[in-house]
Amino acid sequence: MSAINTPVSPLDAENIVAEAETAIARVRGARAAIGRVIYGQETVVERSLVTILSGGHGLLVGVPGLAKTKLVETLGTVLGLSSQRVQFTPDLMPSDILGSEVMDQTPDGVRSFRFLRGPVFAQLLMADEINRASPRTQSALLQAMQEYHVTIAGNRYDLPAPFHVLATQNPLEQEGTYPLPEAQLDRFLMQIDVVYPDREAERRMLFETTGAQDAIAEAALDAVTIRGIQQLVRRMPVGESVGEAILNLVRSARPGDGGDTKYASAIAWGPGPRASQALMLATRARALIDGRFAPSLDDVAALAEPVLQHRMALGFAARADGLTVRDVIADLKTKIG
């Protein structure tokens, strides 16, 4: 398989295979540990792991009661990451997330400022109901999510590594919410839709979560191992056909000359180059989770919707005709390969 990225030497290829085999076994153990606590959300768990192993942030969208909070808490424990949870509300201030400076005074009267770190200084930050906070507070996360540091009173403070934001959002109750701006949506590697579990999963959940004891998450990885796997994902070879499929898919989802002529007038705005980068990393991570050493066209098709849907919008006329972003992506996916 020819590679679209930097050519891999035979020795480096052997190293990648050896590291990948170890990583695959470790990730399978982590996935099994998550499955003992979270029932019937295999796709959601897979996409959450893909997001983290790609080094990105995820937006979990689903109605209340689908264990979104439980999932993030379980991920933090199983992956061995320090975690914090922030409940976003309209009165939440940026300092409540980033931290603030306080005045200290020594016994001899000398005063100085000391920085108190906020909950953003965690390896896994859960932003619960992120769209309930004001735009000012939402924007406080922009620098952190993109640059992995924050600036307080002119001073730079680096965030721990790895650093990931998993935000939740309720798609139904929109009263008293502030829609996320496009710039912030683009910072999320993918939107993960959390749907209702199937009957068998809900049956298992019904009996196992109402007994005398609940399943307890146990650590299967740690931050150092996660960082190593993230670097391995970036070194995995990508076939030329996969790279071309990613480019064609992302470019066809844009309006105007670069987009698919069928939807050129329907799409108001489409995904930028960051979407291509996200899809490239996500396909590699999904292949690794699945026990493969290189991504395939199936990975591109499987991840097209979660990577692209929050980076696109349709015009009024298209929406009035009943067309949705998911319809467009589903049609564009049929042309992969």
MIDRENKE-5610 format. One line per field, with one value per residue: residue in three letters; y negated, x, z of N, C-alpha, C in turn. Coordinates in steps of 0.02 Angstrom, whole numbers, m for minus. Last residue first. Layout:
! MIDRENKE-5610
residu = c(ALA, ...)
n_py = c(Y, ...)
n_px = c(X, ...)
n_pz = c(Z, ...)
ca_py = c(Y, ...)
ca_px = c(X, ...)
ca_pz = c(Z, ...)
c_py = c(Y, ...)
c_px = c(X, ...)
c_pz = c(Z, ...)
END
This chain:
! MIDRENKE-5610
residu = c(GLY, ILE, LYS, THR, LYS, LEU, ASP, ALA, ILE, VAL, ASP, ARG, VAL, THR, LEU, GLY, ASP, ALA, ARG, ALA, ALA, PHE, GLY, LEU, ALA, MET, ARG, HIS, GLN, LEU, VAL, PRO, GLU, ALA, LEU, ALA, ALA, VAL, ASP, ASP, LEU, SER, PRO, ALA, PHE, ARG, GLY, ASP, ILE, LEU, ALA, ARG, ALA, ARG, THR, ALA, LEU, MET, LEU, ALA, GLN, SER, ALA, ARG, PRO, GLY, PRO, GLY, TRP, ALA, ILE, ALA, SER, ALA, TYR, LYS, THR, ASP, GLY, GLY, ASP, GLY, PRO, ARG, ALA, SER, ARG, VAL, LEU, ASN, LEU, ILE, ALA, GLU, GLY, VAL, SER, GLU, GLY, VAL, PRO, MET, ARG, ARG, VAL, LEU, GLN, GLN, ILE, GLY, ARG, ILE, THR, VAL, ALA, ASP, LEU, ALA, ALA, GLU, ALA, ILE, ALA, ASP, GLN, ALA, GLY, THR, THR, GLU, PHE, LEU, MET, ARG, ARG, GLU, ALA, GLU, ARG, ASP, PRO, TYR, VAL, VAL, ASP, ILE, GLN, MET, LEU, PHE, ARG, ASP, LEU, GLN, ALA, GLU, PRO, LEU, PRO, TYR, THR, GLY, GLU, GLN, GLU, LEU, PRO, ASN, GLN, THR, ALA, LEU, VAL, HIS, PHE, PRO, ALA, PRO, LEU, ASP, TYR, ARG, ASN, GLY, ALA, ILE, THR, VAL, HIS, TYR, GLU, GLN, MET, ALA, GLN, LEU, LEU, ALA, SER, GLN, THR, ARG, PRO, SER, ALA, ARG, ASN, ILE, GLU, ASP, ALA, MET, LEU, LEU, GLN, ALA, PHE, VAL, PRO, GLY, ARG, LEU, PHE, ARG, PHE, SER, ARG, VAL, GLY, ASP, PRO, THR, GLN, ASP, MET, VAL, GLU, SER, GLY, LEU, ILE, ASP, SER, PRO, MET, LEU, ASP, PRO, THR, PHE, GLN, VAL, ARG, GLN, SER, SER, LEU, GLY, LEU, VAL, THR, GLY, LEU, THR, GLU, VAL, LEU, LYS, THR, LYS, ALA, LEU, GLY, PRO, VAL, GLY, VAL, LEU, LEU, GLY, HIS, GLY, GLY, SER, LEU, ILE, THR, VAL, LEU, SER, ARG, GLU, VAL, VAL, THR, GLU, GLN, GLY, TYR, ILE, VAL, ARG, GLY, ILE, ALA, ALA, ARG, ALA, GLY, ARG, VAL, ARG, ALA, ILE, ALA, THR, GLU, ALA, GLU, ALA, VAL, ILE, ASN, GLU, ALA, ASP, LEU, PRO, SER, VAL, PRO, THR, ASN, ILE, ALA, SER, MET)
n_py = c(m296, m373, m400, m390, m507, m594, m546, m574, m714, m747, m698, m776, m899, m882, m948, m1010, m1130, m1211, m1184, m1248, m1380, m1412, m1302, m1205, m1181, m1095, m1038, m937, m833, m778, m677, m595, m560, m489, m369, m272, m311, m290, m153, m104, m129, m109, m128, m2, 104, 151, 156, 56, m43, m70, m125, m239, m313, m338, m414, m526, m589, m623, m702, m812, m861, m895, m995, m1094, m1146, m1155, m1115, m1251, m1341, m1307, m1202, m1216, m1239, m1118, m990, m949, m978, m982, m1120, m1221, m1321, m1311, m1231, m1065, m931, m901, m909, m791, m692, m713, m691, m556, m495, m518, m437, m312, m297, m297, m246, m291, m226, m306, m412, m451, m342, m362, m470, m406, m313, m399, m454, m338, m312, m423, m405, m232, m100, m49, m64, m23, m58, 55, 94, 92, 200, 238, 174, 96, 125, 248, 234, 133, 171, 278, 206, 122, 217, 265, 149, 17, m153, m308, m393, m523, m573, m670, m762, m783, m883, m1048, m1167, m1200, m1258, m1382, m1440, m1442, m1445, m1357, m1445, m1452, m1434, m1455, m1315, m1192, m1028, m941, m906, m948, m906, m901, m880, m844, m893, m848, m835, m727, m876, m1026, m1190, m1330, m1496, m1659, m1817, m1915, m1869, m1715, m1606, m1430, m1298, m1234, m1287, m1241, m1240, m1365, m1455, m1419, m1436, m1560, m1555, m1524, m1648, m1725, m1660, m1573, m1401, m1301, m1221, m1121, m1014, m1002, m966, m882, m859, m776, m832, m1000, m1142, m1184, m1219, m1339, m1388, m1541, m1632, m1772, m1926, m1999, m2103, m2104, m2096, m1996, m1884, m1918, m1899, m1880, m1891, m1785, m1754, m1605, m1489, m1440, m1430, m1544, m1642, m1653, m1604, m1560, m1588, m1485, m1342, m1188, m1106, m1021, m903, m827, m703, m621, m459, m321, m265, m237, m369, m436, m351, m372, m506, m490, m406, m483, m582, m502, m420, m464, m567, m688, m662, m716, m732, m774, m818, m805, m836, m737, m634, m514, m458, m533, m489, m351, m348, m394, m295, m185, m231, m238, m103, m42, m48, 56, m10, m39, 56, 142, 64, 20, 139, 154, 46, 83, 195, 134, 58, 158, 218, 108, 84, 198, 177, 54, 86, 171, 84, m12, 65, 96, m32, m65, 26, m19, m186, m265, m429, m539, m498, m408, m254, m104, 60)
n_px = c(m719, m870, m999, m1074, m1051, m1145, m1260, m1229, m1218, m1352, m1417, m1358, m1413, m1569, m1710, m1833, m1844, m1791, m1657, m1638, m1666, m1565, m1420, m1335, m1172, m1040, m980, m1049, m1025, m893, m870, m985, m984, m861, m830, m859, m783, m654, m658, m668, m544, m433, m274, m166, m166, m303, m387, m473, m389, m326, m433, m457, m340, m351, m468, m426, m331, m415, m512, m435, m392, m516, m553, m462, m500, m681, m848, m961, m1115, m1230, m1277, m1350, m1271, m1201, m1246, m1203, m1069, m976, m856, m778, m865, m999, m976, m915, m903, m799, m693, m712, m699, m571, m490, m522, m480, m342, m310, m346, m257, m133, m138, m37, 48, 63, 101, m7, m18, 94, 51, m52, 22, 90, m16, m60, 49, 40, m86, m138, m262, m355, m440, m613, m779, m892, m1064, m1153, m1252, m1385, m1461, m1477, m1392, m1430, m1560, m1548, m1442, m1502, m1601, m1526, m1469, m1585, m1634, m1508, m1510, m1524, m1366, m1262, m1149, m1015, m921, m742, m654, m695, m671, m785, m860, m796, m834, m975, m1034, m1169, m1312, m1359, m1520, m1651, m1714, m1691, m1694, m1628, m1495, m1379, m1209, m1043, m870, m716, m555, m392, m220, m89, m30, m100, m65, 32, 1, 66, 3, m93, m196, m179, m201, m172, m144, m183, m237, m371, m426, m386, m451, m588, m640, m692, m806, m899, m904, m962, m1084, m1136, m1192, m1259, m1181, m1129, m1165, m1007, m860, m733, m568, m428, m323, m341, m369, m496, m527, m394, m268, m229, m83, m55, 28, 75, 139, 206, 187, 243, 163, 104, m39, m106, m242, m264, m319, m404, m473, m551, m682, m710, m671, m785, m933, m1103, m1235, m1289, m1177, m1099, m1008, m862, m751, m593, m464, m319, m330, m345, m442, m537, m569, m615, m719, m809, m844, m904, m1013, m1087, m1131, m1211, m1322, m1445, m1513, m1562, m1504, m1345, m1183, m1023, m885, m710, m542, m391, m301, m342, m382, m502, m579, m583, m658, m779, m807, m827, m937, m1032, m1038, m1083, m1176, m1213, m1161, m1022, m951, m888, m836, m717, m645, m638, m558, m439, m405, m387, m275, m178, m176, m135, m6, 62, 47, 113, 246, 266, 237, 337, 452, 437, 445, 576, 636, 587, 517, 383, 364, 238, 81, 28, 98, 38, 43)
n_pz = c(m131, m95, m126, m14, 56, 5, 70, 203, 197, 170, 283, 383, 354, 262, 178, 173, 112, 208, 191, 68, 102, 197, 185, 311, 374, 461, 568, 621, 527, 514, 607, 604, 459, 437, 492, 398, 287, 337, 361, 232, 180, 322, 410, 478, 565, 675, 785, 809, 854, 731, 657, 733, 712, 573, 571, 646, 563, 453, 513, 552, 428, 374, 464, 439, 315, 343, 290, 239, 224, 150, 21, m96, m204, m212, m223, m348, m353, m206, m200, m248, m291, m168, m7, 33, 22, m59, 29, 102, m1, m55, 59, 86, m32, m29, 83, 33, m73, m8, 164, 296, 441, 600, 674, 749, 835, 917, 992, 1062, 1134, 1222, 1293, 1358, 1441, 1526, 1587, 1574, 1584, 1668, 1822, 1830, 1887, 1955, 1954, 2111, 2209, 2218, 2065, 1958, 1857, 1806, 1753, 1656, 1575, 1509, 1440, 1361, 1277, 1215, 1147, 1132, 1199, 1107, 1072, 1054, 933, 939, 830, 839, 878, 904, 843, 778, 879, 885, 764, 773, 944, 1015, 1077, 1236, 1318, 1355, 1272, 1218, 1234, 1136, 1144, 1265, 1273, 1342, 1300, 1342, 1307, 1359, 1360, 1425, 1499, 1572, 1502, 1552, 1560, 1544, 1593, 1580, 1661, 1589, 1461, 1438, 1317, 1202, 1089, 1083, 1210, 1263, 1179, 1210, 1335, 1334, 1260, 1359, 1422, 1321, 1295, 1447, 1454, 1392, 1312, 1393, 1483, 1556, 1510, 1585, 1544, 1580, 1645, 1703, 1720, 1726, 1857, 1895, 2011, 2068, 2083, 2186, 2214, 2371, 2502, 2662, 2800, 2872, 2839, 2670, 2574, 2411, 2305, 2162, 1998, 1939, 1815, 1711, 1765, 1831, 1745, 1662, 1757, 1750, 1737, 1656, 1673, 1666, 1780, 1754, 1820, 1787, 1804, 1751, 1680, 1657, 1583, 1682, 1729, 1614, 1573, 1678, 1657, 1531, 1563, 1651, 1564, 1479, 1505, 1464, 1527, 1401, 1230, 1161, 1109, 1149, 1067, 1105, 1047, 1015, 998, 956, 1074, 1089, 978, 998, 1116, 1063, 971, 1059, 1134, 1031, 992, 1112, 1218, 1307, 1462, 1559, 1634, 1553, 1452, 1507, 1498, 1360, 1330, 1393, 1317, 1193, 1223, 1240, 1112, 1036, 1087, 1041, 904, 888, 912, 801, 695, 714, 694, 559, 507, 534, 446, 319, 331, 255, 186, 247, 165, 80, 27, m50, 0)
ca_py = c(m238, m356, m410, m337, m446, m603, m542, m505, m673, m766, m673, m704, m890, m889, m919, m950, m1072, m1214, m1161, m1175, m1347, m1411, m1363, m1212, m1209, m1111, m1086, m1000, m860, m833, m727, m628, m599, m549, m429, m266, m312, m356, m199, m93, m171, m90, m140, m58, 62, 147, 206, 115, m15, m42, m64, m187, m289, m300, m350, m483, m561, m583, m638, m773, m838, m845, m934, m1060, m1099, m1180, m1102, m1182, m1339, m1376, m1209, m1197, m1294, m1181, m1025, m934, m1021, m939, m1070, m1163, m1284, m1344, m1265, m1138, m956, m897, m962, m855, m697, m718, m755, m608, m490, m550, m509, m339, m296, m354, m233, m300, m242, m252, m380, m499, m355, m305, m479, m463, m289, m357, m498, m373, m265, m413, m463, m291, m136, m2, m92, m12, m64, 0, 106, 66, 172, 216, 224, 87, 61, 242, 279, 132, 112, 289, 260, 92, 177, 311, 183, 67, m86, m260, m373, m471, m569, m601, m763, m753, m836, m979, m1142, m1174, m1192, m1335, m1435, m1397, m1477, m1363, m1400, m1494, m1410, m1476, m1377, m1247, m1086, m955, m932, m920, m953, m871, m922, m808, m917, m836, m877, m753, m835, m960, m1139, m1271, m1436, m1596, m1761, m1920, m1930, m1750, m1667, m1487, m1341, m1195, m1301, m1243, m1183, m1303, m1453, m1417, m1370, m1549, m1574, m1474, m1591, m1746, m1659, m1631, m1457, m1341, m1275, m1177, m1061, m976, m1027, m873, m908, m764, m798, m928, m1111, m1170, m1149, m1317, m1353, m1481, m1606, m1700, m1889, m1972, m2076, m2103, m2145, m2061, m1914, m1885, m1946, m1851, m1929, m1809, m1776, m1676, m1507, m1448, m1376, m1482, m1626, m1622, m1654, m1537, m1633, m1554, m1377, m1253, m1112, m1089, m916, m877, m731, m664, m531, m346, m289, m182, m318, m464, m360, m306, m486, m532, m386, m421, m600, m541, m404, m414, m498, m669, m682, m667, m760, m721, m848, m777, m849, m790, m695, m561, m432, m541, m560, m378, m325, m431, m363, m183, m217, m298, m155, m24, m109, 45, 44, m70, 2, 170, 103, m28, 109, 205, 48, 23, 202, 184, 24, 113, 258, 139, 34, 185, 239, 59, 40, 196, 145, m32, 34, 150, 6, m101, 31, 50, m140, m230, m358, m527, m537, m478, m300, m165, 0)
ca_px = c(m690, m803, m950, m1083, m1014, m1075, m1255, m1243, m1158, m1299, m1436, m1345, m1340, m1529, m1643, m1827, m1861, m1863, m1690, m1626, m1706, m1636, m1457, m1372, m1239, m1078, m940, m1049, m1092, m915, m818, m966, m1037, m878, m817, m888, m856, m674, m649, m724, m599, m461, m345, m176, m107, m270, m335, m501, m438, m288, m400, m509, m356, m294, m467, m478, m311, m354, m533, m471, m343, m474, m594, m458, m445, m617, m789, m939, m1044, m1215, m1233, m1385, m1315, m1164, m1262, m1271, m1115, m1014, m903, m744, m827, m960, m1016, m910, m952, m866, m701, m715, m759, m630, m489, m533, m550, m382, m297, m380, m329, m151, m136, m104, 44, 34, 153, 19, m71, 92, 107, m68, m24, 127, 26, m105, 32, 101, m74, m117, m208, m323, m391, m545, m727, m846, m998, m1142, m1187, m1351, m1447, m1526, m1383, m1364, m1548, m1604, m1436, m1443, m1620, m1566, m1426, m1545, m1674, m1555, m1482, m1552, m1435, m1278, m1220, m1034, m983, m803, m634, m711, m619, m731, m879, m787, m763, m942, m1013, m1097, m1282, m1322, m1455, m1599, m1730, m1649, m1712, m1700, m1519, m1447, m1260, m1109, m927, m775, m621, m450, m277, m133, m32, m68, m111, 22, 1, 47, 48, m33, m160, m212, m166, m216, m123, m163, m166, m330, m438, m365, m378, m560, m611, m635, m744, m882, m876, m899, m1031, m1136, m1151, m1297, m1218, m1086, m1213, m1075, m899, m802, m616, m494, m309, m351, m303, m470, m537, m463, m286, m265, m133, m45, m26, 91, 83, 221, 149, 276, 158, 147, 0, m78, m190, m285, m266, m398, m438, m479, m653, m732, m625, m722, m885, m1034, m1197, m1285, m1239, m1105, m1078, m889, m816, m633, m524, m349, m322, m295, m383, m507, m543, m561, m661, m780, m813, m843, m963, m1057, m1087, m1156, m1258, m1411, m1524, m1542, m1554, m1397, m1249, m1072, m949, m773, m597, m440, m277, m323, m320, m446, m567, m552, m588, m746, m793, m776, m873, m1015, m1017, m1019, m1157, m1249, m1194, m1066, m987, m915, m896, m772, m657, m674, m626, m474, m417, m441, m338, m194, m194, m199, m59, 56, 22, 41, 211, 276, 198, 267, 440, 438, 383, 523, 649, 572, 572, 405, 376, 309, 121, 21, 80, 79, 0)
ca_pz = c(m164, m70, m179, m63, 75, m14, m3, 183, 211, 124, 217, 382, 346, 323, 173, 214, 71, 196, 252, 74, 51, 216, 176, 248, 383, 401, 530, 659, 535, 470, 596, 666, 491, 399, 532, 465, 283, 314, 417, 278, 157, 258, 399, 432, 564, 609, 779, 777, 901, 787, 634, 729, 779, 599, 536, 672, 628, 444, 483, 602, 477, 340, 459, 504, 318, 320, 331, 246, 238, 166, 79, m35, m183, m210, m161, m328, m390, m252, m174, m220, m340, m220, m59, 36, 71, m89, m20, 136, 41, m98, 24, 136, m13, m81, 84, 92, m87, m52, 93, 266, 369, 560, 634, 699, 786, 871, 946, 1019, 1082, 1175, 1252, 1312, 1388, 1486, 1544, 1611, 1551, 1623, 1776, 1853, 1836, 1968, 1927, 2043, 2193, 2279, 2116, 2012, 1890, 1836, 1809, 1703, 1617, 1552, 1486, 1413, 1319, 1255, 1199, 1106, 1191, 1154, 1058, 1102, 949, 954, 869, 813, 826, 922, 888, 737, 854, 939, 780, 725, 881, 1009, 1028, 1189, 1296, 1401, 1307, 1194, 1274, 1138, 1080, 1257, 1250, 1329, 1318, 1320, 1329, 1316, 1381, 1373, 1439, 1576, 1527, 1509, 1601, 1511, 1605, 1539, 1680, 1644, 1479, 1450, 1372, 1260, 1101, 1023, 1166, 1295, 1181, 1142, 1320, 1378, 1225, 1309, 1458, 1351, 1245, 1402, 1476, 1441, 1279, 1376, 1454, 1556, 1508, 1562, 1570, 1548, 1581, 1711, 1728, 1660, 1837, 1889, 1949, 2088, 2036, 2177, 2183, 2305, 2463, 2591, 2762, 2875, 2907, 2718, 2615, 2472, 2340, 2228, 2042, 1950, 1878, 1702, 1726, 1863, 1800, 1637, 1733, 1755, 1779, 1629, 1688, 1634, 1759, 1763, 1788, 1821, 1772, 1802, 1671, 1705, 1547, 1645, 1773, 1654, 1530, 1669, 1720, 1538, 1514, 1675, 1619, 1452, 1536, 1422, 1550, 1470, 1279, 1174, 1101, 1159, 1087, 1080, 1093, 1005, 1030, 903, 1045, 1136, 991, 937, 1117, 1118, 947, 1007, 1167, 1069, 944, 1082, 1182, 1245, 1425, 1510, 1668, 1615, 1438, 1498, 1564, 1400, 1304, 1415, 1389, 1201, 1208, 1295, 1170, 1022, 1097, 1113, 934, 875, 957, 870, 704, 717, 759, 609, 498, 569, 517, 344, 319, 315, 178, 241, 211, 60, 81, m51, 0)
c_py = c(m233, m293, m395, m342, m392, m542, m548, m497, m601, m723, m687, m673, m815, m877, m931, m916, m1006, m1156, m1162, m1147, m1271, m1371, m1355, m1279, m1216, m1143, m1108, m1054, m926, m868, m788, m683, m631, m592, m494, m330, m312, m362, m269, m139, m163, m139, m119, m67, 2, 96, 207, 170, 51, m9, m31, m121, m233, m271, m307, m415, m511, m551, m593, m704, m792, m816, m878, m996, m1062, m1127, m1130, m1176, m1268, m1384, m1282, m1210, m1279, m1238, m1094, m975, m1010, m982, m1028, m1107, m1220, m1296, m1293, m1170, m1031, m922, m961, m911, m766, m729, m765, m677, m544, m549, m546, m414, m325, m356, m293, m290, m248, m272, m325, m468, m401, m316, m423, m477, m346, m332, m457, m418, m297, m365, m453, m346, m193, m33, m37, m37, m56, 0, 44, 85, 149, 182, 194, 140, 48, 175, 266, 174, 112, 232, 273, 144, 145, 272, 226, 106, m38, m191, m324, m454, m509, m600, m692, m765, m801, m932, m1070, m1147, m1160, m1264, m1384, m1387, m1428, m1397, m1412, m1447, m1460, m1451, m1393, m1313, m1145, m1021, m955, m948, m917, m926, m886, m847, m872, m866, m867, m795, m762, m922, m1071, m1221, m1376, m1539, m1697, m1864, m1935, m1808, m1704, m1546, m1397, m1236, m1265, m1248, m1182, m1244, m1388, m1411, m1368, m1482, m1565, m1490, m1536, m1688, m1679, m1625, m1513, m1400, m1315, m1235, m1127, m1030, m1008, m939, m892, m810, m782, m897, m1037, m1136, m1133, m1245, m1331, m1447, m1541, m1674, m1815, m1933, m2052, m2069, m2147, m2113, m1982, m1918, m1906, m1904, m1892, m1845, m1803, m1691, m1582, m1456, m1380, m1421, m1562, m1602, m1619, m1589, m1612, m1601, m1449, m1281, m1182, m1088, m986, m885, m781, m701, m569, m420, m318, m204, m264, m412, m387, m310, m419, m514, m425, m398, m538, m559, m441, m401, m445, m595, m660, m692, m705, m752, m792, m813, m824, m796, m752, m626, m475, m516, m570, m452, m351, m412, m406, m254, m217, m289, m218, m77, m98, m19, 18, m16, m30, 119, 134, 9, 58, 177, 98, 24, 143, 195, 72, 79, 214, 180, 65, 137, 230, 121, 46, 152, 171, 30, 15, 123, 63, m65, m4, 57, m71, m181, m327, m452, m518, m523, m371, m214, m62)
c_px = c(m710, m779, m879, m1032, m1019, m1034, m1183, m1238, m1169, m1237, m1380, m1364, m1324, m1455, m1606, m1759, m1853, m1887, m1766, m1660, m1699, m1677, m1530, m1408, m1271, m1145, m975, m1008, m1094, m979, m845, m912, m1015, m930, m836, m882, m888, m750, m670, m719, m661, m516, m367, m251, m112, m214, m300, m449, m466, m335, m361, m479, m408, m311, m408, m479, m362, m332, m472, m489, m376, m423, m555, m500, m439, m563, m725, m874, m1024, m1141, m1215, m1343, m1350, m1207, m1229, m1293, m1187, m1067, m935, m791, m796, m921, m970, m954, m950, m920, m770, m727, m765, m693, m553, m537, m567, m456, m338, m371, m369, m226, m159, m98, m28, 30, 126, 72, m46, 40, 110, m11, m43, 83, 65, m64, m13, 86, m13, m99, m186, m265, m359, m497, m658, m791, m954, m1072, m1185, m1285, m1411, m1517, m1433, m1353, m1481, m1589, m1488, m1434, m1563, m1590, m1465, m1498, m1631, m1587, m1533, m1521, m1459, m1352, m1233, m1107, m1007, m862, m694, m694, m633, m674, m822, m807, m751, m868, m975, m1079, m1206, m1288, m1424, m1530, m1675, m1664, m1666, m1715, m1592, m1477, m1325, m1158, m992, m835, m674, m512, m334, m189, m43, m75, m76, m24, m15, 53, 21, 16, m93, m168, m207, m173, m174, m126, m139, m256, m392, m371, m352, m484, m576, m601, m682, m816, m858, m865, m963, m1079, m1152, m1256, m1262, m1126, m1179, m1124, m972, m839, m685, m545, m373, m337, m311, m402, m512, m467, m359, m292, m163, m102, m7, 30, 106, 164, 163, 244, 191, 140, 39, m39, m170, m226, m295, m339, m432, m442, m576, m704, m646, m675, m822, m987, m1124, m1242, m1233, m1175, m1088, m960, m839, m699, m558, m407, m352, m281, m330, m443, m506, m529, m602, m717, m777, m807, m898, m1002, m1051, m1105, m1199, m1339, m1490, m1555, m1532, m1445, m1301, m1142, m1001, m833, m662, m491, m327, m296, m297, m381, m506, m534, m550, m673, m761, m757, m816, m947, m995, m993, m1090, m1233, m1224, m1094, m1039, m956, m927, m838, m714, m691, m668, m547, m456, m457, m397, m262, m215, m222, m128, m1, 13, 12, 136, 239, 204, 223, 367, 424, 380, 457, 595, 582, 555, 460, 404, 322, 194, 61, 77, 53, 45)
c_pz = c(m236, m105, m157, m120, 23, 3, m25, 108, 190, 134, 167, 315, 342, 307, 239, 211, 109, 155, 245, 136, 57, 167, 192, 245, 314, 420, 466, 625, 573, 492, 558, 657, 556, 435, 497, 505, 352, 313, 398, 338, 202, 238, 329, 420, 516, 611, 712, 766, 875, 837, 690, 705, 777, 668, 560, 637, 653, 509, 472, 575, 529, 389, 425, 503, 385, 325, 300, 285, 255, 183, 90, 27, m117, m185, m157, m268, m371, m286, m228, m201, m312, m264, m113, m19, 79, m42, m52, 86, 72, m56, m17, 103, 38, m64, 32, 95, m28, m65, 52, 191, 345, 486, 590, 654, 731, 816, 895, 970, 1035, 1119, 1201, 1265, 1336, 1428, 1499, 1562, 1597, 1585, 1734, 1800, 1867, 1915, 1937, 2021, 2121, 2264, 2176, 2067, 1946, 1872, 1844, 1764, 1673, 1601, 1535, 1464, 1376, 1302, 1244, 1164, 1161, 1144, 1111, 1095, 995, 975, 876, 860, 796, 864, 910, 780, 816, 919, 836, 742, 837, 943, 1022, 1139, 1246, 1382, 1357, 1229, 1258, 1173, 1082, 1193, 1241, 1310, 1303, 1346, 1299, 1348, 1332, 1402, 1459, 1510, 1530, 1543, 1557, 1560, 1573, 1548, 1643, 1665, 1531, 1470, 1380, 1313, 1163, 1038, 1106, 1247, 1210, 1142, 1252, 1364, 1269, 1275, 1410, 1387, 1274, 1352, 1425, 1468, 1327, 1346, 1436, 1534, 1500, 1567, 1541, 1581, 1544, 1644, 1748, 1664, 1767, 1865, 1951, 2025, 2063, 2133, 2175, 2280, 2395, 2553, 2688, 2830, 2913, 2786, 2668, 2509, 2404, 2261, 2107, 1997, 1884, 1767, 1725, 1827, 1836, 1692, 1707, 1723, 1787, 1671, 1663, 1647, 1731, 1737, 1805, 1783, 1818, 1770, 1729, 1699, 1593, 1609, 1735, 1698, 1571, 1626, 1713, 1603, 1523, 1628, 1645, 1507, 1505, 1444, 1509, 1483, 1348, 1228, 1112, 1158, 1089, 1108, 1063, 1061, 1026, 932, 985, 1106, 1035, 948, 1056, 1122, 1001, 984, 1116, 1104, 980, 1034, 1148, 1208, 1359, 1465, 1623, 1654, 1500, 1489, 1561, 1468, 1342, 1392, 1416, 1275, 1214, 1285, 1229, 1082, 1086, 1127, 1009, 907, 950, 920, 775, 729, 768, 678, 548, 564, 557, 419, 346, 298, 242, 235, 201, 106, 56, 1, 0)
END
